């Protein structure tokens, strides 16, 4: 199963509520924090919501 490494590269300060909630649901609370998530449609949808705030790489 493929996995994605997601890193928060921009601050959540001043962002819309849904973007903050999406980042938190991915386990990203602070700038520089990384998390590994499964590569599925749900995760891809979350990434699309906050694509301008994160950096994604495949593992």
C-alpha positions, 0 to 999 in steps of 0.5 A, a space after each residue: 500500500 502506498 503512503 504519503 508523507 505530508 509536511 506543513 510548510 505554512 502557518 495555519 494562523 489566519 486561515 479559514 476554519 475548514 482549512 485549519 480543521 483539515 490540517 488538524 485531521 491530518 495530524 498537522 498542528 505546527 509548521 514543520 510537522 510531518 505525518 504519514 498517511 495512506 494514499 487514498 481518495 479521502 487523504 487526497 481530498 484533504 490535501 487538495 483543500 490545503 495544497 497551498 499549505 503543505 508539501 507532499 511526497 510519496 513513500 
